[in-house]
Amino acid sequence: MKKLFSILLLLVMSASSVLAETVMFNTKTGKIHKLTCPSAKSCTVNCIKIDKKEAKARGGVPCKKCGG
Ligand SMILES: [Zn+2]
């Protein structure tokens, strides 16, 4: 039973990683930030909130600090 629970947990975790995640995308530098990243909070002019997939499609790269 315990094993079944961990398998279920693993499935839920892997499923949530493919679900849409909103990130802050800097259109000028092409950096992808997590919404909690200090750089994302200070970025107000060139940053837009978009789906992570969309940001990557636009050529975005994850921020080194927050891992985008
Ligand atoms: Zn960042």
PDB file of the backbone (N, CA, C, O) and the ligand in Angstrom, with CONECT records:
HET     ZN  A 101       1
ATOM      1  N   MET A   1       0.828  -1.206   0.000  1.00  0.00           N
ATOM      2  CA  MET A   1       0.000   0.000   0.000  1.00  0.00           C
ATOM      3  C   MET A   1       0.863   1.256   0.000  1.00  0.00           C
ATOM      4  O   MET A   1       0.580   2.230  -0.698  1.00  0.00           O
ATOM      5  N   LYS A   2       1.921   1.205   0.801  1.00  0.00           N
ATOM      6  CA  LYS A   2       2.815   2.352   0.889  1.00  0.00           C
ATOM      7  C   LYS A   2       3.514   2.581  -0.457  1.00  0.00           C
ATOM      8  O   LYS A   2       3.759   3.713  -0.874  1.00  0.00           O
ATOM      9  N   LYS A   3       3.822   1.469  -1.113  1.00  0.00           N
ATOM     10  CA  LYS A   3       4.498   1.551  -2.409  1.00  0.00           C
ATOM     11  C   LYS A   3       3.580   2.188  -3.448  1.00  0.00           C
ATOM     12  O   LYS A   3       4.003   2.997  -4.274  1.00  0.00           O
ATOM     13  N   LEU A   4       2.308   1.794  -3.376  1.00  0.00           N
ATOM     14  CA  LEU A   4       1.324   2.341  -4.306  1.00  0.00           C
ATOM     15  C   LEU A   4       1.207   3.846  -4.120  1.00  0.00           C
ATOM     16  O   LEU A   4       1.081   4.596  -5.088  1.00  0.00           O
ATOM     17  N   PHE A   5       1.249   4.274  -2.870  1.00  0.00           N
ATOM     18  CA  PHE A   5       1.135   5.702  -2.585  1.00  0.00           C
ATOM     19  C   PHE A   5       2.309   6.474  -3.176  1.00  0.00           C
ATOM     20  O   PHE A   5       2.125   7.555  -3.735  1.00  0.00           O
ATOM     21  N   SER A   6       3.507   5.926  -3.055  1.00  0.00           N
ATOM     22  CA  SER A   6       4.664   6.642  -3.606  1.00  0.00           C
ATOM     23  C   SER A   6       4.640   6.674  -5.123  1.00  0.00           C
ATOM     24  O   SER A   6       5.120   7.624  -5.741  1.00  0.00           O
ATOM     25  N   ILE A   7       4.079   5.630  -5.721  1.00  0.00           N
ATOM     26  CA  ILE A   7       3.956   5.634  -7.182  1.00  0.00           C
ATOM     27  C   ILE A   7       2.976   6.723  -7.615  1.00  0.00           C
ATOM     28  O   ILE A   7       3.214   7.452  -8.579  1.00  0.00           O
ATOM     29  N   LEU A   8       1.861   6.815  -6.872  1.00  0.00           N
ATOM     30  CA  LEU A   8       0.860   7.844  -7.171  1.00  0.00           C
ATOM     31  C   LEU A   8       1.451   9.238  -7.013  1.00  0.00           C
ATOM     32  O   LEU A   8       1.209  10.122  -7.835  1.00  0.00           O
ATOM     33  N   LEU A   9       2.213   9.423  -5.969  1.00  0.00           N
ATOM     34  CA  LEU A   9       2.837  10.710  -5.681  1.00  0.00           C
ATOM     35  C   LEU A   9       3.791  11.097  -6.810  1.00  0.00           C
ATOM     36  O   LEU A   9       3.852  12.252  -7.231  1.00  0.00           O
ATOM     37  N   LEU A  10       4.525  10.107  -7.283  1.00  0.00           N
ATOM     38  CA  LEU A  10       5.486  10.325  -8.366  1.00  0.00           C
ATOM     39  C   LEU A  10       4.757  10.751  -9.639  1.00  0.00           C
ATOM     40  O   LEU A  10       5.211  11.632 -10.369  1.00  0.00           O
ATOM     41  N   LEU A  11       3.612  10.103  -9.886  1.00  0.00           N
ATOM     42  CA  LEU A  11       2.810  10.425 -11.063  1.00  0.00           C
ATOM     43  C   LEU A  11       2.285  11.856 -10.994  1.00  0.00           C
ATOM     44  O   LEU A  11       2.317  12.595 -11.978  1.00  0.00           O
ATOM     45  N   VAL A  12       1.803  12.226  -9.816  1.00  0.00           N
ATOM     46  CA  VAL A  12       1.262  13.574  -9.622  1.00  0.00           C
ATOM     47  C   VAL A  12       2.365  14.608  -9.822  1.00  0.00           C
ATOM     48  O   VAL A  12       2.150  15.645 -10.451  1.00  0.00           O
ATOM     49  N   MET A  13       3.535  14.320  -9.287  1.00  0.00           N
ATOM     50  CA  MET A  13       4.650  15.251  -9.396  1.00  0.00           C
ATOM     51  C   MET A  13       5.113  15.424 -10.841  1.00  0.00           C
ATOM     52  O   MET A  13       5.393  16.539 -11.280  1.00  0.00           O
ATOM     53  N   SER A  14       5.192  14.321 -11.570  1.00  0.00           N
ATOM     54  CA  SER A  14       5.642  14.422 -12.954  1.00  0.00           C
ATOM     55  C   SER A  14       4.576  15.073 -13.821  1.00  0.00           C
ATOM     56  O   SER A  14       4.891  15.736 -14.808  1.00  0.00           O
ATOM     57  N   ALA A  15       3.307  14.882 -13.449  1.00  0.00           N
ATOM     58  CA  ALA A  15       2.227  15.487 -14.212  1.00  0.00           C
ATOM     59  C   ALA A  15       2.228  16.998 -14.006  1.00  0.00           C
ATOM     60  O   ALA A  15       1.998  17.752 -14.951  1.00  0.00           O
ATOM     61  N   SER A  16       2.486  17.444 -12.779  1.00  0.00           N
ATOM     62  CA  SER A  16       2.454  18.873 -12.509  1.00  0.00           C
ATOM     63  C   SER A  16       3.606  19.605 -13.180  1.00  0.00           C
ATOM     64  O   SER A  16       3.518  20.804 -13.444  1.00  0.00           O
ATOM     65  N   SER A  17       4.694  18.876 -13.457  1.00  0.00           N
ATOM     66  CA  SER A  17       5.833  19.526 -14.092  1.00  0.00           C
ATOM     67  C   SER A  17       5.576  19.820 -15.562  1.00  0.00           C
ATOM     68  O   SER A  17       6.220  20.696 -16.140  1.00  0.00           O
ATOM     69  N   VAL A  18       4.646  19.101 -16.170  1.00  0.00           N
ATOM     70  CA  VAL A  18       4.341  19.364 -17.573  1.00  0.00           C
ATOM     71  C   VAL A  18       3.170  20.339 -17.725  1.00  0.00           C
ATOM     72  O   VAL A  18       2.893  20.831 -18.819  1.00  0.00           O
ATOM     73  N   LEU A  19       2.494  20.607 -16.615  1.00  0.00           N
ATOM     74  CA  LEU A  19       1.388  21.558 -16.661  1.00  0.00           C
ATOM     75  C   LEU A  19       1.922  22.968 -16.837  1.00  0.00           C
ATOM     76  O   LEU A  19       3.092  23.244 -16.571  1.00  0.00           O
ATOM     77  N   ALA A  20       1.055  23.846 -17.284  1.00  0.00           N
ATOM     78  CA  ALA A  20       1.444  25.228 -17.542  1.00  0.00           C
ATOM     79  C   ALA A  20       1.970  25.900 -16.277  1.00  0.00           C
ATOM     80  O   ALA A  20       1.402  25.770 -15.193  1.00  0.00           O
ATOM     81  N   GLU A  21       3.071  26.621 -16.453  1.00  0.00           N
ATOM     82  CA  GLU A  21       3.663  27.347 -15.336  1.00  0.00           C
ATOM     83  C   GLU A  21       3.862  28.796 -15.789  1.00  0.00           C
ATOM     84  O   GLU A  21       4.479  29.057 -16.821  1.00  0.00           O
ATOM     85  N   THR A  22       3.341  29.708 -15.018  1.00  0.00           N
ATOM     86  CA  THR A  22       3.494  31.111 -15.386  1.00  0.00           C
ATOM     87  C   THR A  22       4.842  31.624 -14.899  1.00  0.00           C
ATOM     88  O   THR A  22       5.213  31.442 -13.739  1.00  0.00           O
ATOM     89  N   VAL A  23       5.550  32.255 -15.788  1.00  0.00           N
ATOM     90  CA  VAL A  23       6.860  32.807 -15.459  1.00  0.00           C
ATOM     91  C   VAL A  23       6.926  34.267 -15.896  1.00  0.00           C
ATOM     92  O   VAL A  23       6.064  34.759 -16.624  1.00  0.00           O
ATOM     93  N   MET A  24       7.978  34.946 -15.429  1.00  0.00           N
ATOM     94  CA  MET A  24       8.216  36.306 -15.864  1.00  0.00           C
ATOM     95  C   MET A  24       9.265  36.231 -16.961  1.00  0.00           C
ATOM     96  O   MET A  24      10.366  35.721 -16.753  1.00  0.00           O
ATOM     97  N   PHE A  25       8.912  36.743 -18.123  1.00  0.00           N
ATOM     98  CA  PHE A  25       9.824  36.671 -19.254  1.00  0.00           C
ATOM     99  C   PHE A  25      10.310  38.069 -19.615  1.00  0.00           C
ATOM    100  O   PHE A  25       9.520  38.963 -19.917  1.00  0.00           O
ATOM    101  N   ASN A  26      11.623  38.237 -19.575  1.00  0.00           N
ATOM    102  CA  ASN A  26      12.211  39.517 -19.945  1.00  0.00           C
ATOM    103  C   ASN A  26      12.403  39.535 -21.452  1.00  0.00           C
ATOM    104  O   ASN A  26      13.256  38.834 -21.996  1.00  0.00           O
ATOM    105  N   THR A  27      11.599  40.345 -22.111  1.00  0.00           N
ATOM    106  CA  THR A  27      11.627  40.382 -23.575  1.00  0.00           C
ATOM    107  C   THR A  27      12.904  41.002 -24.118  1.00  0.00           C
ATOM    108  O   THR A  27      13.245  40.819 -25.287  1.00  0.00           O
ATOM    109  N   LYS A  28      13.606  41.735 -23.266  1.00  0.00           N
ATOM    110  CA  LYS A  28      14.832  42.395 -23.716  1.00  0.00           C
ATOM    111  C   LYS A  28      16.043  41.469 -23.610  1.00  0.00           C
ATOM    112  O   LYS A  28      16.844  41.372 -24.539  1.00  0.00           O
ATOM    113  N   THR A  29      16.168  40.785 -22.461  1.00  0.00           N
ATOM    114  CA  THR A  29      17.329  39.913 -22.258  1.00  0.00           C
ATOM    115  C   THR A  29      17.035  38.459 -22.616  1.00  0.00           C
ATOM    116  O   THR A  29      17.950  37.655 -22.789  1.00  0.00           O
ATOM    117  N   GLY A  30      15.742  38.131 -22.724  1.00  0.00           N
ATOM    118  CA  GLY A  30      15.364  36.768 -23.045  1.00  0.00           C
ATOM    119  C   GLY A  30      15.473  35.818 -21.868  1.00  0.00           C
ATOM    120  O   GLY A  30      15.489  34.599 -22.040  1.00  0.00           O
ATOM    121  N   LYS A  31      15.548  36.391 -20.653  1.00  0.00           N
ATOM    122  CA  LYS A  31      15.647  35.559 -19.452  1.00  0.00           C
ATOM    123  C   LYS A  31      14.270  35.180 -18.929  1.00  0.00           C
ATOM    124  O   LYS A  31      13.320  35.963 -18.960  1.00  0.00           O
ATOM    125  N   ILE A  32      14.207  33.943 -18.446  1.00  0.00           N
ATOM    126  CA  ILE A  32      12.970  33.458 -17.847  1.00  0.00           C
ATOM    127  C   ILE A  32      13.153  33.431 -16.333  1.00  0.00           C
ATOM    128  O   ILE A  32      14.076  32.793 -15.828  1.00  0.00           O
ATOM    129  N   HIS A  33      12.281  34.119 -15.616  1.00  0.00           N
ATOM    130  CA  HIS A  33      12.363  34.159 -14.151  1.00  0.00           C
ATOM    131  C   HIS A  33      11.130  33.541 -13.526  1.00  0.00           C
ATOM    132  O   HIS A  33      10.028  33.588 -14.073  1.00  0.00           O
ATOM    133  N   LYS A  34      11.362  32.952 -12.345  1.00  0.00           N
ATOM    134  CA  LYS A  34      10.220  32.522 -11.548  1.00  0.00           C
ATOM    135  C   LYS A  34       9.585  33.791 -11.008  1.00  0.00           C
ATOM    136  O   LYS A  34      10.253  34.812 -10.847  1.00  0.00           O
ATOM    137  N   LEU A  35       8.280  33.719 -10.728  1.00  0.00           N
ATOM    138  CA  LEU A  35       7.586  34.914 -10.249  1.00  0.00           C
ATOM    139  C   LEU A  35       8.141  35.387  -8.911  1.00  0.00           C
ATOM    140  O   LEU A  35       7.974  36.548  -8.537  1.00  0.00           O
ATOM    141  N   THR A  36       8.793  34.493  -8.200  1.00  0.00           N
ATOM    142  CA  THR A  36       9.327  34.835  -6.883  1.00  0.00           C
ATOM    143  C   THR A  36      10.745  35.394  -6.951  1.00  0.00           C
ATOM    144  O   THR A  36      11.277  35.858  -5.943  1.00  0.00           O
ATOM    145  N   CYS A  37      11.352  35.355  -8.121  1.00  0.00           N
ATOM    146  CA  CYS A  37      12.730  35.834  -8.273  1.00  0.00           C
ATOM    147  C   CYS A  37      12.802  37.352  -8.080  1.00  0.00           C
ATOM    148  O   CYS A  37      11.960  38.082  -8.603  1.00  0.00           O
ATOM    149  N   PRO A  38      13.806  37.833  -7.331  1.00  0.00           N
ATOM    150  CA  PRO A  38      13.965  39.268  -7.112  1.00  0.00           C
ATOM    151  C   PRO A  38      14.117  40.040  -8.423  1.00  0.00           C
ATOM    152  O   PRO A  38      13.642  41.168  -8.551  1.00  0.00           O
ATOM    153  N   SER A  39      14.780  39.418  -9.385  1.00  0.00           N
ATOM    154  CA  SER A  39      14.952  40.063 -10.686  1.00  0.00           C
ATOM    155  C   SER A  39      13.610  40.245 -11.392  1.00  0.00           C
ATOM    156  O   SER A  39      13.398  41.231 -12.098  1.00  0.00           O
ATOM    157  N   ALA A  40      12.728  39.303 -11.198  1.00  0.00           N
ATOM    158  CA  ALA A  40      11.410  39.385 -11.820  1.00  0.00           C
ATOM    159  C   ALA A  40      10.600  40.500 -11.179  1.00  0.00           C
ATOM    160  O   ALA A  40       9.844  41.205 -11.849  1.00  0.00           O
ATOM    161  N   LYS A  41      10.772  40.648  -9.859  1.00  0.00           N
ATOM    162  CA  LYS A  41      10.032  41.683  -9.140  1.00  0.00           C
ATOM    163  C   LYS A  41      10.517  43.076  -9.510  1.00  0.00           C
ATOM    164  O   LYS A  41       9.734  44.024  -9.554  1.00  0.00           O
ATOM    165  N   SER A  42      11.817  43.193  -9.776  1.00  0.00           N
ATOM    166  CA  SER A  42      12.354  44.507 -10.108  1.00  0.00           C
ATOM    167  C   SER A  42      12.192  44.825 -11.589  1.00  0.00           C
ATOM    168  O   SER A  42      12.362  45.968 -12.012  1.00  0.00           O
ATOM    169  N   CYS A  43      11.863  43.810 -12.366  1.00  0.00           N
ATOM    170  CA  CYS A  43      11.691  44.018 -13.796  1.00  0.00           C
ATOM    171  C   CYS A  43      10.245  44.384 -14.103  1.00  0.00           C
ATOM    172  O   CYS A  43       9.340  43.553 -14.026  1.00  0.00           O
ATOM    173  N   THR A  44      10.056  45.655 -14.453  1.00  0.00           N
ATOM    174  CA  THR A  44       8.685  46.112 -14.695  1.00  0.00           C
ATOM    175  C   THR A  44       8.469  46.587 -16.125  1.00  0.00           C
ATOM    176  O   THR A  44       7.337  46.616 -16.609  1.00  0.00           O
ATOM    177  N   VAL A  45       9.558  46.960 -16.806  1.00  0.00           N
ATOM    178  CA  VAL A  45       9.400  47.552 -18.136  1.00  0.00           C
ATOM    179  C   VAL A  45       9.356  46.506 -19.243  1.00  0.00           C
ATOM    180  O   VAL A  45       8.432  46.491 -20.057  1.00  0.00           O
ATOM    181  N   ASN A  46      10.354  45.636 -19.268  1.00  0.00           N
ATOM    182  CA  ASN A  46      10.446  44.683 -20.382  1.00  0.00           C
ATOM    183  C   ASN A  46       9.885  43.307 -20.079  1.00  0.00           C
ATOM    184  O   ASN A  46       9.868  42.431 -20.944  1.00  0.00           O
ATOM    185  N   CYS A  47       9.421  43.117 -18.838  1.00  0.00           N
ATOM    186  CA  CYS A  47       8.969  41.787 -18.460  1.00  0.00           C
ATOM    187  C   CYS A  47       7.475  41.582 -18.634  1.00  0.00           C
ATOM    188  O   CYS A  47       6.660  42.466 -18.366  1.00  0.00           O
ATOM    189  N   ILE A  48       7.148  40.387 -19.091  1.00  0.00           N
ATOM    190  CA  ILE A  48       5.745  40.023 -19.246  1.00  0.00           C
ATOM    191  C   ILE A  48       5.520  38.676 -18.581  1.00  0.00           C
ATOM    192  O   ILE A  48       6.419  37.837 -18.514  1.00  0.00           O
ATOM    193  N   LYS A  49       4.311  38.490 -18.093  1.00  0.00           N
ATOM    194  CA  LYS A  49       3.946  37.223 -17.467  1.00  0.00           C
ATOM    195  C   LYS A  49       3.380  36.320 -18.542  1.00  0.00           C
ATOM    196  O   LYS A  49       2.323  36.595 -19.111  1.00  0.00           O
ATOM    197  N   ILE A  50       4.090  35.247 -18.812  1.00  0.00           N
ATOM    198  CA  ILE A  50       3.584  34.309 -19.818  1.00  0.00           C
ATOM    199  C   ILE A  50       3.826  32.881 -19.369  1.00  0.00           C
ATOM    200  O   ILE A  50       4.470  32.636 -18.349  1.00  0.00           O
ATOM    201  N   ASP A  51       3.310  31.956 -20.130  1.00  0.00           N
ATOM    202  CA  ASP A  51       3.510  30.544 -19.865  1.00  0.00           C
ATOM    203  C   ASP A  51       4.971  30.195 -20.140  1.00  0.00           C
ATOM    204  O   ASP A  51       5.579  30.714 -21.077  1.00  0.00           O
ATOM    205  N   LYS A  52       5.524  29.312 -19.316  1.00  0.00           N
ATOM    206  CA  LYS A  52       6.935  28.945 -19.476  1.00  0.00           C
ATOM    207  C   LYS A  52       7.220  28.368 -20.864  1.00  0.00           C
ATOM    208  O   LYS A  52       8.262  28.626 -21.466  1.00  0.00           O
ATOM    209  N   LYS A  53       6.267  27.587 -21.344  1.00  0.00           N
ATOM    210  CA  LYS A  53       6.416  26.991 -22.687  1.00  0.00           C
ATOM    211  C   LYS A  53       6.518  28.077 -23.750  1.00  0.00           C
ATOM    212  O   LYS A  53       7.331  28.008 -24.671  1.00  0.00           O
ATOM    213  N   GLU A  54       5.666  29.079 -23.588  1.00  0.00           N
ATOM    214  CA  GLU A  54       5.626  30.205 -24.521  1.00  0.00           C
ATOM    215  C   GLU A  54       6.953  30.974 -24.464  1.00  0.00           C
ATOM    216  O   GLU A  54       7.487  31.382 -25.495  1.00  0.00           O
ATOM    217  N   ALA A  55       7.471  31.165 -23.257  1.00  0.00           N
ATOM    218  CA  ALA A  55       8.731  31.877 -23.093  1.00  0.00           C
ATOM    219  C   ALA A  55       9.873  31.124 -23.772  1.00  0.00           C
ATOM    220  O   ALA A  55      10.739  31.730 -24.404  1.00  0.00           O
ATOM    221  N   LYS A  56       9.865  29.808 -23.637  1.00  0.00           N
ATOM    222  CA  LYS A  56      10.908  28.993 -24.272  1.00  0.00           C
ATOM    223  C   LYS A  56      10.766  29.012 -25.779  1.00  0.00           C
ATOM    224  O   LYS A  56      11.754  28.997 -26.513  1.00  0.00           O
ATOM    225  N   ALA A  57       9.515  29.046 -26.231  1.00  0.00           N
ATOM    226  CA  ALA A  57       9.250  29.108 -27.665  1.00  0.00           C
ATOM    227  C   ALA A  57       9.779  30.413 -28.247  1.00  0.00           C
ATOM    228  O   ALA A  57      10.134  30.488 -29.423  1.00  0.00           O
ATOM    229  N   ARG A  58       9.825  31.438 -27.400  1.00  0.00           N
ATOM    230  CA  ARG A  58      10.331  32.735 -27.841  1.00  0.00           C
ATOM    231  C   ARG A  58      11.847  32.829 -27.696  1.00  0.00           C
ATOM    232  O   ARG A  58      12.439  33.886 -27.916  1.00  0.00           O
ATOM    233  N   GLY A  59      12.458  31.728 -27.328  1.00  0.00           N
ATOM    234  CA  GLY A  59      13.914  31.689 -27.212  1.00  0.00           C
ATOM    235  C   GLY A  59      14.436  32.087 -25.849  1.00  0.00           C
ATOM    236  O   GLY A  59      15.604  32.451 -25.708  1.00  0.00           O
ATOM    237  N   GLY A  60      13.581  32.021 -24.849  1.00  0.00           N
ATOM    238  CA  GLY A  60      13.979  32.392 -23.495  1.00  0.00           C
ATOM    239  C   GLY A  60      14.889  31.372 -22.850  1.00  0.00           C
ATOM    240  O   GLY A  60      14.770  30.171 -23.092  1.00  0.00           O
ATOM    241  N   VAL A  61      15.802  31.862 -22.023  1.00  0.00           N
ATOM    242  CA  VAL A  61      16.692  30.973 -21.269  1.00  0.00           C
ATOM    243  C   VAL A  61      16.470  31.200 -19.786  1.00  0.00           C
ATOM    244  O   VAL A  61      16.252  32.333 -19.356  1.00  0.00           O
ATOM    245  N   PRO A  62      16.523  30.116 -18.988  1.00  0.00           N
ATOM    246  CA  PRO A  62      16.270  30.253 -17.545  1.00  0.00           C
ATOM    247  C   PRO A  62      17.317  31.150 -16.868  1.00  0.00           C
ATOM    248  O   PRO A  62      18.501  31.112 -17.200  1.00  0.00           O
ATOM    249  N   CYS A  63      16.850  31.942 -15.927  1.00  0.00           N
ATOM    250  CA  CYS A  63      17.710  32.804 -15.132  1.00  0.00           C
ATOM    251  C   CYS A  63      18.648  31.932 -14.289  1.00  0.00           C
ATOM    252  O   CYS A  63      18.253  30.877 -13.793  1.00  0.00           O
ATOM    253  N   LYS A  64      19.903  32.393 -14.136  1.00  0.00           N
ATOM    254  CA  LYS A  64      20.877  31.602 -13.382  1.00  0.00           C
ATOM    255  C   LYS A  64      20.595  31.618 -11.889  1.00  0.00           C
ATOM    256  O   LYS A  64      20.933  30.672 -11.178  1.00  0.00           O
ATOM    257  N   LYS A  65      19.983  32.681 -11.420  1.00  0.00           N
ATOM    258  CA  LYS A  65      19.711  32.817  -9.992  1.00  0.00           C
ATOM    259  C   LYS A  65      18.546  31.948  -9.544  1.00  0.00           C
ATOM    260  O   LYS A  65      18.643  31.220  -8.556  1.00  0.00           O
ATOM    261  N   CYS A  66      17.444  32.033 -10.279  1.00  0.00           N
ATOM    262  CA  CYS A  66      16.242  31.320  -9.831  1.00  0.00           C
ATOM    263  C   CYS A  66      15.986  30.042 -10.612  1.00  0.00           C
ATOM    264  O   CYS A  66      15.150  29.227 -10.224  1.00  0.00           O
ATOM    265  N   GLY A  67      16.695  29.871 -11.694  1.00  0.00           N
ATOM    266  CA  GLY A  67      16.513  28.655 -12.479  1.00  0.00           C
ATOM    267  C   GLY A  67      15.312  28.711 -13.406  1.00  0.00           C
ATOM    268  O   GLY A  67      14.971  27.731 -14.069  1.00  0.00           O
ATOM    269  N   GLY A  68      14.671  29.889 -13.442  1.00  0.00           N
ATOM    270  CA  GLY A  68      13.543  30.163 -14.350  1.00  0.00           C
ATOM    271  C   GLY A  68      12.554  29.053 -14.402  1.00  0.00           C
ATOM    272  O   GLY A  68      11.559  29.145 -15.121  1.00  0.00           O
TER     273      GLY A  68
HETATM  274 ZN    ZN A 101      15.516  34.989 -11.928  1.00  0.00          ZN2+
END
